[in-house]
Amino acid sequence: MKEKGKQARGVSTRDKIIDAALSVMSQKGLASASIKEIAGQAEINPGLVHYHFKNKEEVLAAVVQKVAQDIGTEWAKLQQANKGDPDFMESAFVRLEGRIRADEAVYRARFELYVAAMNAPALRPGLQAMIKEIVLGMARSFELSGFECEDQNRQLADILYACLDSFAMRHIIDPEFDLSDAMSTLARVLKAVK
């Protein structure tokens, strides 16, 4: 017997909706993303979206949570693979640059969610949790790279998060922005702080 809400391939309907919402938001923007389009992308009836979520804001909150989990999982894998590597941050920056280039749509959706959270307070807790998780992961990365002050690591992680988001945004909107140069310069600055 099939578990309630599960598809034949083991992906829940709820997860399909979240993935579809991220895809639609990435392509069309938050304002243009409709429940009907999300359902179409998920290849389900729009009524199923309303079965799982009260409104579009709840779908968006679930998207924020998924993005946070995906980023946290990726960062944890990167940390585990590079444990004890004194050049961990350089390796991480190369990986992050690749992700920015490959997952531009995810970054577009994330920036849309930032704007949405400014206007929809219900989205803020999820977005705040996402940012906190990312920053804590980055602070742990500083420890792996030999940075010694835990308080400073958290502050550096906050700065790094802001820089990386800024770099991703510039990469999306300015074809002349040199993402590689910006990433390598930031890596050199962090190494000098170390």
N, CA, C and O of each residue as an XYZ file, in Angstrom:
776
protein
N       0.844     -1.183      0.000
C       0.000      0.000      0.000
C       0.887      1.242      0.000
O       1.883      1.322      0.719
N       0.498      2.190     -0.816
C       1.284      3.418     -0.953
C       1.003      4.352      0.224
O      -0.152      4.572      0.591
N       2.072      4.899      0.812
C       1.959      5.839      1.922
C       1.249      7.102      1.449
O       1.477      7.563      0.331
N       0.390      7.663      2.295
C      -0.345      8.877      1.942
C       0.621      9.985      1.541
O       1.575     10.286      2.257
N       0.352     10.595      0.363
C       1.160     11.717     -0.087
C       2.435     11.306     -0.791
O       3.216     12.168     -1.193
N       2.675      9.984     -0.955
C       3.900      9.529     -1.624
C       3.578      9.175     -3.074
O       2.523      8.613     -3.369
N       4.488      9.508     -3.958
C       4.394      9.146     -5.356
C       5.037      7.778     -5.534
O       5.701      7.276     -4.626
N       4.843      7.178     -6.696
C       5.373      5.856     -6.979
C       6.892      5.803     -6.795
O       7.415      4.783     -6.346
N       7.596      6.860     -7.127
C       9.050      6.877     -7.047
C       9.560      7.276     -5.664
O      10.767      7.460     -5.504
N       8.715      7.413     -4.681
C       9.160      7.712     -3.335
C       9.252      9.186     -2.997
O       9.622      9.526     -1.873
N       8.930     10.078     -3.928
C       8.957     11.516     -3.666
C       7.555     11.932     -3.243
O       6.581     11.642     -3.937
N       7.456     12.601     -2.124
C       6.138     13.005     -1.646
C       5.569     14.115     -2.524
O       6.309     14.866     -3.159
N       4.269     14.203     -2.546
C       3.598     15.265     -3.295
C       4.027     16.623     -2.760
O       4.232     17.565     -3.525
N       4.158     16.714     -1.459
C       4.589     17.974     -0.842
C       5.969     18.391     -1.358
O       6.192     19.557     -1.685
N       6.889     17.430     -1.425
C       8.234     17.730     -1.934
C       8.195     18.128     -3.409
O       8.927     19.022     -3.834
N       7.348     17.467     -4.178
C       7.206     17.837     -5.596
C       6.714     19.278     -5.724
O       7.164     20.017     -6.600
N       5.800     19.669     -4.858
C       5.266     21.034     -4.873
C       6.375     22.031     -4.536
O       6.512     23.060     -5.196
N       7.151     21.726     -3.523
C       8.241     22.624     -3.105
C       9.264     22.763     -4.222
O       9.686     23.873     -4.544
N       9.667     21.641     -4.816
C      10.627     21.692     -5.926
C      10.061     22.481     -7.105
O      10.771     23.271     -7.727
N       8.795     22.266     -7.406
C       8.157     22.984     -8.510
C       8.072     24.481     -8.206
O       8.293     25.309     -9.090
N       7.755     24.823     -6.968
C       7.673     26.235     -6.590
C       9.026     26.913     -6.754
O       9.105     28.037     -7.251
N      10.075     26.245     -6.344
C      11.423     26.803     -6.502
C      11.739     27.010     -7.983
O      12.307     28.032     -8.367
N      11.373     26.048     -8.794
C      11.621     26.146    -10.233
C      10.839     27.302    -10.855
O      11.404     28.097    -11.607
N       9.561     27.401    -10.550
C       8.721     28.464    -11.108
C       9.195     29.829    -10.630
O       9.277     30.772    -11.416
N       9.508     29.933     -9.342
C       9.995     31.207     -8.805
C      11.304     31.604     -9.464
O      11.530     32.782     -9.740
N      12.164     30.635     -9.718
C      13.451     30.916    -10.344
C      13.276     31.444    -11.765
O      14.006     32.335    -12.200
N      12.311     30.892    -12.474
C      12.085     31.260    -13.868
C      11.291     32.549    -14.020
O      11.606     33.387    -14.865
N      10.262     32.701    -13.198
C       9.307     33.801    -13.411
C       9.325     34.876    -12.346
O       8.732     35.939    -12.525
N       9.996     34.611    -11.246
C       9.949     35.550    -10.140
C       8.815     35.218     -9.201
O       7.860     34.537     -9.574
N       8.925     35.695     -7.998
C       7.956     35.401     -6.954
C       6.569     35.946     -7.276
O       5.570     35.245     -7.117
N       6.511     37.194     -7.726
C       5.221     37.831     -7.987
C       4.439     37.099     -9.071
O       3.211     37.038     -9.016
N       5.136     36.549    -10.044
C       4.467     35.889    -11.167
C       4.206     34.410    -10.929
O       3.511     33.772    -11.720
N       4.741     33.869     -9.874
C       4.543     32.443     -9.587
C       3.140     32.233     -9.035
O       2.793     32.770     -7.983
N       2.348     31.461     -9.738
C       0.980     31.191     -9.282
C       0.863     29.740     -8.827
O       1.670     28.890     -9.204
N      -0.137     29.478     -8.026
C      -0.411     28.118     -7.571
C      -0.660     27.221     -8.782
O      -0.209     26.076     -8.805
N      -1.357     27.721     -9.764
C      -1.650     26.943    -10.973
C      -0.360     26.567    -11.701
O      -0.211     25.433    -12.156
N       0.568     27.512    -11.812
C       1.843     27.220    -12.488
C       2.684     26.245    -11.665
O       3.338     25.359    -12.216
N       2.662     26.412    -10.372
C       3.403     25.498     -9.503
C       2.843     24.082     -9.652
O       3.600     23.118     -9.768
N       1.526     23.966     -9.647
C       0.893     22.659     -9.821
C       1.240     22.065    -11.191
O       1.512     20.870    -11.308
N       1.228     22.904    -12.213
C       1.579     22.430    -13.553
C       3.003     21.913    -13.607
O       3.264     20.862    -14.192
N       3.920     22.642    -13.003
C       5.318     22.226    -12.972
C       5.465     20.909    -12.210
O       6.277     20.063    -12.584
N       4.686     20.736    -11.148
C       4.739     19.511    -10.338
C       3.948     18.369    -10.967
O       4.001     17.229    -10.505
N       3.209     18.695    -12.035
C       2.366     17.724    -12.731
C       1.316     17.122    -11.798
O       1.106     15.910    -11.751
N       0.662     18.030    -11.055
C      -0.417     17.623    -10.159
C      -1.587     18.585    -10.331
O      -1.465     19.626    -10.976
N      -2.702     18.223     -9.753
C      -3.880     19.079     -9.752
C      -3.665     20.231     -8.770
O      -3.144     20.003     -7.679
N      -4.057     21.488     -9.131
C      -3.881     22.618     -8.208
C      -4.515     22.396     -6.832
O      -4.056     22.961     -5.840
N      -5.554     21.587     -6.772
C      -6.190     21.303     -5.492
C      -5.240     20.619     -4.510
O      -5.365     20.790     -3.297
N      -4.294     19.847     -5.035
C      -3.325     19.190     -4.166
C      -2.369     20.191     -3.524
O      -1.897     19.978     -2.407
N      -2.087     21.277     -4.231
C      -1.242     22.316     -3.630
C      -1.972     22.877     -2.418
O      -1.379     23.053     -1.354
N      -3.276     23.160     -2.585
C      -4.067     23.719     -1.478
C      -4.300     22.692     -0.367
O      -4.530     23.066      0.783
N      -4.243     21.419     -0.699
C      -4.365     20.373      0.313
C      -3.161     20.409      1.258
O      -3.299     20.234      2.469
N      -1.978     20.641      0.679
C      -0.740     20.615      1.461
C      -0.363     21.976      2.052
O       0.341     22.039      3.060
N      -0.824     23.060      1.433
C      -0.453     24.413      1.868
C      -1.694     25.307      1.838
O      -2.502     25.228      0.913
N      -1.835     26.154      2.856
C      -2.983     27.064      2.920
C      -2.957     28.099      1.808
O      -3.994     28.442      1.241
N      -1.753     28.599      1.499
C      -1.629     29.679      0.525
C      -0.211     29.705     -0.054
O       0.646     28.900      0.311
N       0.004     30.645     -0.955
C       1.310     30.746     -1.600
C       2.410     31.072     -0.593
O       3.542     30.617     -0.754
N       2.098     31.845      0.434
C       3.098     32.189      1.437
C       3.608     30.945      2.164
O       4.796     30.852      2.474
N       2.712     29.984      2.439
C       3.148     28.739      3.079
C       4.052     27.932      2.147
O       5.018     27.311      2.591
N       3.731     27.946      0.859
C       4.595     27.266     -0.114
C       5.982     27.913     -0.083
O       7.002     27.225     -0.066
N       5.999     29.233     -0.075
C       7.267     29.959     -0.070
C       8.065     29.676      1.196
O       9.286     29.529      1.143
N       7.384     29.599      2.326
C       8.074     29.284      3.578
C       8.707     27.893      3.498
O       9.811     27.685      4.000
N       8.019     26.951      2.874
C       8.567     25.604      2.698
C       9.763     25.621      1.752
O      10.718     24.868      1.944
N       9.717     26.474      0.733
C      10.845     26.618     -0.184
C      12.061     27.141      0.577
O      13.171     26.641      0.394
N      11.854     28.139      1.423
C      12.953     28.685      2.230
C      13.582     27.579      3.070
O      14.806     27.465      3.131
N      12.761     26.772      3.711
C      13.261     25.690      4.548
C      14.056     24.678      3.722
O      15.113     24.222      4.159
N      13.562     24.325      2.543
C      14.262     23.365      1.683
C      15.616     23.910      1.240
O      16.620     23.198      1.276
N      15.642     25.169      0.823
C      16.902     25.775      0.398
C      17.903     25.746      1.549
O      19.078     25.439      1.343
N      17.446     26.062      2.750
C      18.329     26.044      3.923
C      18.878     24.644      4.170
O      20.068     24.478      4.439
N      18.019     23.648      4.079
C      18.464     22.273      4.301
C      19.473     21.848      3.243
O      20.483     21.220      3.563
N      19.205     22.186      1.984
C      20.114     21.813      0.896
C      21.489     22.458      1.074
O      22.518     21.804      0.904
N      21.494     23.743      1.415
C      22.765     24.447      1.609
C      23.504     23.869      2.816
O      24.714     23.649      2.758
N      22.785     23.626      3.896
C      23.403     23.049      5.091
C      23.988     21.676      4.822
O      25.081     21.362      5.295
N      23.272     20.852      4.066
C      23.754     19.518      3.720
C      25.013     19.604      2.866
O      25.988     18.893      3.113
N      24.990     20.472      1.866
C      26.153     20.627      0.992
C      27.367     21.120      1.782
O      28.475     20.615      1.602
N      27.158     22.099      2.650
C      28.261     22.655      3.434
C      28.831     21.589      4.371
O      30.048     21.494      4.527
N      27.961     20.784      4.997
C      28.422     19.723      5.893
C      29.242     18.682      5.134
O      30.262     18.213      5.640
N      28.811     18.316      3.933
C      29.571     17.357      3.117
C      30.933     17.928      2.758
O      31.941     17.222      2.801
N      30.961     19.179      2.411
C      32.218     19.836      2.060
C      33.159     19.856      3.261
O      34.355     19.597      3.120
N      32.623     20.161      4.437
C      33.445     20.171      5.650
C      33.994     18.781      5.944
O      35.174     18.632      6.264
N      33.151     17.771      5.839
C      33.569     16.399      6.124
C      34.651     15.944      5.154
O      35.616     15.295      5.559
N      34.499     16.277      3.889
C      35.460     15.860      2.866
C      36.809     16.563      3.026
O      37.830     16.050      2.570
N      36.820     17.720      3.663
C      38.047     18.512      3.770
C      38.530     18.680      5.205
O      39.265     19.619      5.508
N      38.122     17.777      6.086
C      38.523     17.862      7.492
C      40.045     17.885      7.610
O      40.739     17.055      7.023
N      40.544     18.832      8.365
C      41.969     18.934      8.594
C      42.744     19.626      7.490
O      43.961     19.779      7.596
N      42.080     20.039      6.453
C      42.755     20.721      5.338
C      42.945     22.194      5.699
O      41.957     22.908      5.871
N      44.189     22.667      5.820
C      44.406     24.073      6.180
C      43.951     25.038      5.081
O      43.760     26.228      5.331
N      43.783     24.522      3.884
C      43.304     25.355      2.773
C      41.823     25.114      2.498
O      41.352     25.294      1.375
N      41.097     24.706      3.532
C      39.677     24.395      3.366
C      38.900     25.554      2.752
O      38.081     25.339      1.858
N      39.142     26.780      3.218
C      38.366     27.916      2.724
C      38.582     28.117      1.229
O      37.636     28.429      0.505
N      39.801     27.944      0.764
C      40.052     28.080     -0.670
C      39.261     27.033     -1.454
O      38.667     27.337     -2.489
N      39.259     25.791     -0.948
C      38.491     24.717     -1.583
C      36.997     25.043     -1.560
O      36.281     24.825     -2.537
N      36.553     25.564     -0.435
C      35.140     25.911     -0.297
C      34.756     27.021     -1.273
O      33.673     26.990     -1.856
N      35.633     27.989     -1.449
C      35.335     29.089     -2.363
C      35.238     28.611     -3.806
O      34.388     29.077     -4.565
N      36.106     27.685     -4.181
C      36.032     27.126     -5.541
C      34.690     26.421     -5.719
O      34.030     26.565     -6.748
N      34.301     25.664     -4.712
C      33.015     24.946     -4.771
C      31.846     25.926     -4.803
O      30.901     25.740     -5.570
N      31.905     26.963     -3.979
C      30.824     27.950     -3.951
C      30.714     28.711     -5.267
O      29.611     28.983     -5.743
N      31.853     29.051     -5.849
C      31.810     29.731     -7.144
C      31.126     28.844     -8.183
O      30.316     29.318     -8.980
N      31.457     27.566     -8.165
C      30.803     26.636     -9.083
C      29.313     26.555     -8.848
O      28.529     26.472     -9.793
N      28.921     26.580     -7.583
C      27.486     26.518     -7.273
C      26.766     27.775     -7.739
O      25.662     27.696     -8.278
N      27.385     28.934     -7.536
C      26.760     30.177     -7.989
C      26.548     30.127     -9.497
O      25.489     30.511     -9.994
N      27.552     29.654    -10.221
C      27.451     29.576    -11.680
C      26.424     28.537    -12.124
O      25.658     28.783    -13.056
N      26.403     27.396    -11.473
C      25.529     26.305    -11.884
C      24.085     26.468    -11.405
O      23.149     26.041    -12.081
N      23.914     27.081    -10.249
C      22.579     27.171     -9.643
C      22.076     28.605     -9.581
O      21.510     29.028     -8.573
N      22.280     29.342    -10.648
C      21.841     30.735    -10.672
C      20.358     30.849    -10.333
O      19.947     31.786     -9.649
N      19.561     29.905    -10.806
C      18.119     29.951    -10.552
C      17.821     29.860     -9.055
O      16.906     30.519     -8.562
N      18.584     29.053     -8.340
C      18.373     28.925     -6.892
C      18.683     30.250     -6.209
O      17.962     30.673     -5.306
N      19.762     30.903     -6.644
C      20.104     32.195     -6.054
C      19.050     33.242     -6.394
O      18.697     34.061     -5.545
N      18.547     33.225     -7.620
C      17.470     34.161     -7.991
C      16.271     33.969     -7.057
O      15.713     34.937     -6.540
N      15.890     32.720     -6.853
C      14.749     32.433     -5.976
C      15.037     32.886     -4.556
O      14.160     33.427     -3.884
N      16.257     32.669     -4.099
C      16.614     33.087     -2.748
C      16.502     34.594     -2.593
O      15.992     35.076     -1.582
N      16.976     35.348     -3.589
C      16.875     36.803     -3.518
C      15.420     37.245     -3.572
O      15.042     38.223     -2.927
N      14.606     36.533     -4.335
C      13.164     36.824     -4.363
C      12.564     36.601     -2.974
O      11.704     37.363     -2.531
N      13.024     35.552     -2.295
C      12.510     35.264     -0.963
C      12.915     36.336      0.042
O      12.151     36.652      0.954
N      14.110     36.896     -0.121
C      14.519     37.995      0.752
C      13.531     39.150      0.637
O      13.073     39.701      1.638
N      13.217     39.501     -0.597
C      12.282     40.604     -0.833
C      10.908     40.250     -0.282
O      10.262     41.077      0.362
N      10.462     39.033     -0.531
C       9.145     38.609     -0.038
C       9.078     38.680      1.483
O       8.054     39.075      2.041
N      10.155     38.303      2.151
C      10.166     38.314      3.616
C      10.080     39.731      4.175
O       9.590     39.929      5.287
N      10.546     40.706      3.422
C      10.414     42.094      3.871
C       8.957     42.520      3.903
O       8.562     43.364      4.707
N       8.161     41.929      3.020
C       6.749     42.304      2.921
C       5.800     41.303      3.577
O       4.629     41.612      3.800
N       6.295     40.117      3.885
C       5.449     39.084      4.493
C       6.146     38.551      5.744
O       6.957     37.628      5.657
N       5.837     39.124      6.898
C       6.500     38.720      8.136
C       6.439     37.222      8.427
O       7.312     36.704      9.122
N       5.440     36.520      7.917
C       5.333     35.081      8.164
C       6.500     34.310      7.553
O       6.816     33.210      8.008
N       7.135     34.865      6.540
C       8.272     34.200      5.907
C       9.578     34.414      6.662
O      10.539     33.671      6.467
N       9.612     35.410      7.508
C      10.873     35.791      8.162
C      11.487     34.709      9.035
O      12.696     34.491      8.948
N      10.706     34.007      9.888
C      11.344     32.989     10.736
C      12.084     31.918      9.922
O      13.192     31.523     10.286
N      11.489     31.456      8.846
C      12.144     30.452      8.010
C      13.403     30.984      7.367
O      14.419     30.292      7.315
N      13.342     32.202      6.881
C      14.497     32.822      6.240
C      15.592     33.106      7.273
O      16.776     32.910      6.999
N      15.194     33.564      8.447
C      16.167     33.806      9.518
C      16.868     32.504      9.910
O      18.080     32.481     10.126
N      16.091     31.421     10.000
C      16.675     30.118     10.347
C      17.644     29.659      9.260
O      18.702     29.103      9.558
N      17.278     29.893      8.000
C      18.146     29.516      6.889
C      19.478     30.261      6.977
O      20.546     29.659      6.867
N      19.402     31.557      7.172
C      20.615     32.375      7.237
C      21.465     31.963      8.442
O      22.686     31.847      8.337
N      20.816     31.747      9.575
C      21.552     31.350     10.784
C      22.288     30.032     10.552
O      23.449     29.893     10.936
N      21.622     29.071      9.929
C      22.245     27.767      9.670
C      23.441     27.904      8.735
O      24.481     27.284      8.957
N      23.296     28.710      7.698
C      24.395     28.914      6.756
C      25.574     29.577      7.460
O      26.717     29.149      7.301
N      25.297     30.615      8.231
C      26.363     31.351      8.919
C      27.071     30.453      9.945
O      28.294     30.501     10.068
N      26.316     29.647     10.668
C      26.949     28.733     11.633
C      27.833     27.717     10.918
O      28.908     27.371     11.408
N      27.384     27.242      9.767
C      28.205     26.325      8.974
C      29.493     26.986      8.516
O      30.559     26.369      8.523
N      29.385     28.237      8.122
C      30.578     28.973      7.702
C      31.520     29.209      8.884
O      32.739     29.129      8.735
N      30.959     29.496     10.048
C      31.797     29.698     11.240
C      32.554     28.417     11.575
O      33.727     28.469     11.945
N      31.887     27.262     11.448
C      32.576     25.983     11.665
C      33.691     25.792     10.635
O      34.733     25.208     10.933
N      33.458     26.287      9.435
C      34.480     26.184      8.384
C      35.712     26.996      8.730
O      36.833     26.589      8.424
N      35.513     28.138      9.362
C      36.662     28.931      9.792
C      37.488     28.138     10.805
O      38.718     28.178     10.772
N      36.814     27.421     11.701
C      37.523     26.598     12.674
C      38.352     25.530     11.968
O      39.496     25.278     12.346
N      37.771     24.895     10.932
C      38.498     23.878     10.168
C      39.722     24.457      9.476
O      40.700     23.752      9.229
N      39.660     25.740      9.166
C      40.768     26.392      8.465
C      41.795     26.986      9.404
O      42.750     27.619      8.953
N      41.616     26.794     10.713
C      42.621     27.247     11.668
C      42.383     28.619     12.266
O      43.267     29.152     12.936
N      41.215     29.210     12.047
C      40.894     30.468     12.715
C      40.609     30.120     14.171
O      39.888     29.162     14.451
N      41.162     30.883     15.090
C      41.164     30.453     16.486
C      40.107     31.085     17.382
O      39.799     30.524     18.434
N      39.554     32.196     17.019
C      38.620     32.895     17.913
C      37.185     32.608     17.495
O      36.741     33.050     16.435
N      36.459     31.867     18.333
C      35.096     31.468     17.997
C      34.187     32.670     17.747
O      33.409     32.658     16.793
N      34.268     33.712     18.588
C      33.449     34.908     18.382
C      33.793     35.574     17.063
O      32.905     36.002     16.325
N      35.061     35.661     16.772
C      35.496     36.262     15.510
C      35.026     35.410     14.329
O      34.670     35.953     13.283
N      35.021     34.098     14.483
C      34.576     33.224     13.406
C      33.127     33.514     13.026
O      32.781     33.535     11.845
N      32.299     33.733     14.015
C      30.879     34.030     13.739
C      30.759     35.377     13.022
O      29.992     35.506     12.068
N      31.506     36.368     13.473
C      31.464     37.677     12.818
C      32.002     37.593     11.395
O      31.436     38.183     10.475
N      33.091     36.862     11.218
C      33.639     36.684      9.868
C      32.646     35.945      8.969
O      32.523     36.258      7.785
N      31.944     34.971      9.533
C      30.938     34.231      8.767
C      29.802     35.148      8.327
O      29.315     35.036      7.202
N      29.377     36.053      9.207
C      28.340     37.027      8.817
C      28.808     37.888      7.646
O      28.054     38.144      6.707
N      30.055     38.327      7.716
C      30.617     39.146      6.636
C      30.734     38.322      5.357
O      30.393     38.793      4.272
N      31.215     37.100      5.494
C      31.365     36.225      4.327
C      30.020     35.973      3.663
O      29.911     36.022      2.438
N      28.995     35.703      4.467
C      27.659     35.456      3.915
C      27.188     36.660      3.095
O      26.675     36.506      1.987
N      27.366     37.840      3.647
C      26.948     39.060      2.934
C      27.740     39.231      1.637
O      27.175     39.579      0.601
N      29.036     38.989      1.701
C      29.879     39.117      0.501
C      29.463     38.116     -0.568
O      29.328     38.480     -1.737
N      29.260     36.869     -0.186
C      28.927     35.838     -1.163
C      27.575     36.086     -1.806
O      27.413     35.883     -3.010
N      26.598     36.524     -1.013
C      25.301     36.865     -1.600
C      25.440     38.033     -2.563
O      24.833     38.041     -3.634
N      26.238     39.013     -2.181
C      26.470     40.166     -3.053
C      27.142     39.731     -4.350
O      26.774     40.190     -5.431
N      28.121     38.850     -4.238
C      28.802     38.351     -5.438
C      27.821     37.606     -6.345
O      27.831     37.786     -7.563
N      26.975     36.770     -5.741
C      26.001     36.011     -6.535
C      25.034     36.963     -7.245
O      24.716     36.775     -8.419
N      24.572     37.981     -6.523
C      23.644     38.939     -7.121
C      24.316     39.690     -8.271
O      23.723     39.855     -9.337
N      25.529     40.134     -8.059
C      26.254     40.850     -9.119
C      26.486     39.949    -10.321
O      26.387     40.395    -11.464
N      26.790     38.693    -10.069
C      26.992     37.732    -11.152
C      25.720     37.602    -11.998
O      25.786     37.511    -13.223
N      24.577     37.596    -11.334
C      23.295     37.455    -12.035
C      22.965     38.696    -12.859
O      22.500     38.581    -13.993
N      23.202     39.881    -12.297
C      22.740     41.101    -12.982
C      23.790     41.802    -13.830
O      23.452     42.667    -14.639
N      25.067     41.441    -13.658
C      26.124     42.150    -14.391
C      27.047     41.153    -15.092
O      27.910     40.556    -14.448
N      26.877     40.966    -16.407
C      27.698     39.996    -17.121
C      29.190     40.334    -17.124
O      30.018     39.470    -17.411
N      29.534     41.569    -16.812
C      30.948     41.966    -16.787
C      31.600     41.763    -15.423
O      32.814     41.918    -15.290
N      30.816     41.423    -14.420
C      31.362     41.186    -13.083
C      32.228     39.933    -13.112
O      31.795     38.886    -13.595
N      33.449     40.038    -12.597
C      34.389     38.919    -12.586
C      34.247     38.159    -11.266
O      34.889     38.485    -10.268
N      33.402     37.153    -11.289
C      33.119     36.368    -10.089
C      34.375     35.658     -9.581
O      34.626     35.626     -8.376
N      35.150     35.100    -10.480
C      36.372     34.390    -10.068
C      37.337     35.319     -9.349
O      37.900     34.961     -8.315
N      37.523     36.499     -9.893
C      38.431     37.464     -9.272
C      37.918     37.887     -7.891
O      38.690     37.981     -6.937
N      36.620     38.139     -7.799
C      36.037     38.544     -6.519
C      36.210     37.438     -5.475
O      36.555     37.716     -4.326
N      35.972     36.189     -5.872
C      36.098     35.075     -4.939
C      37.551     34.893     -4.495
O      37.813     34.682     -3.310
N      38.491     34.972     -5.430
C      39.898     34.781     -5.050
C      40.406     35.939     -4.192
O      41.223     35.734     -3.295
N      39.926     37.151     -4.463
C      40.316     38.293     -3.634
C      39.790     38.124     -2.212
O      40.507     38.384     -1.245
N      38.548     37.692     -2.086
C      37.974     37.467     -0.761
C      38.739     36.367     -0.024
O      38.982     36.482      1.177
N      39.113     35.324     -0.721
C      39.890     34.242     -0.099
C      41.238     34.784      0.414
O      41.679     34.420      1.504
N      41.880     35.646     -0.369
C      43.156     36.224      0.069
C      42.968     37.110      1.302
O      43.791     37.090      2.217
N      41.896     37.878      1.322
C      41.611     38.750      2.466
C      41.416     37.898      3.723
O      41.961     38.207      4.782
N      40.639     36.832      3.597
C      40.395     35.962      4.750
C      41.681     35.288      5.214
O      41.908     35.137      6.414
N      42.509     34.890      4.278
C      43.777     34.263      4.653
C      44.661     35.248      5.421
O      45.369     34.860      6.351
N      44.613     36.527      5.025
C      45.404     37.556      5.721
C      44.887     37.779      7.144
O      45.669     38.076      8.047
N      43.571     37.638      7.348
C      42.963     37.809      8.673
C      43.365     36.668      9.591
O      43.513     36.855     10.798
N      43.536     35.512      9.028
C      43.848     34.285      9.766
C      45.113     34.482     10.577
O      45.549     33.564     11.272
